[in-house]
Amino acid sequence: MEILLTIIKYLVFGFAGLIGLLVVVVMLFGKRIHKRWEFEADFRDATGREFGEFEIQLSRIEKEEPEDTLKAKLRLRHPSLVQHATVQVFIDDTLVLEKMVEKEGRIYVRTKDLVNPVDSVTAGQVCRVVVGGTVIASAGFHPD
């Protein structure tokens, strides 16, 4: 019985020590990200099911980026996304992202497709996704 208790004690303390070691390594070598703001807009259909989202943030990775960097990404699945159609993302009336559809029915747009950087976004601003001049998705921003 004493051997079983000793084995359990070594397992518990060994696991706790491993977790402690991982925390120390992350604190020493992990990247620190300073976010000025971060918002997202969720696109939902009539039944309330989410078919896409747009995330945007202004942040800086400490020791890697000297200034704040705008990061934006759109993930969207919609039947009107046909191959070679142009998808445009607007914040209010400002064109932010633009990309051509490569795979039928879905698109993933990242910061590299940025057209006009924005300085700030506030909760309640409207994000619109336009394909071929038709708005297929529209939603207000909320904090992420």
Buried (B, 14 or more C-beta within 10 A) or exposed (E): EEEEEEEEEEEEEEEEEEEEEEEEEEEEEEEEEEEEBBBBBBBEEEEEEEBBBBBBBBBBEEEEEEEBBBBBBBBBEBEBBEEEBEBBBBBEEEEBBBBEBEEEEBBBBEBEBBEEEBEEBEEEBEBBBBBEEEEBBEBEBEEE
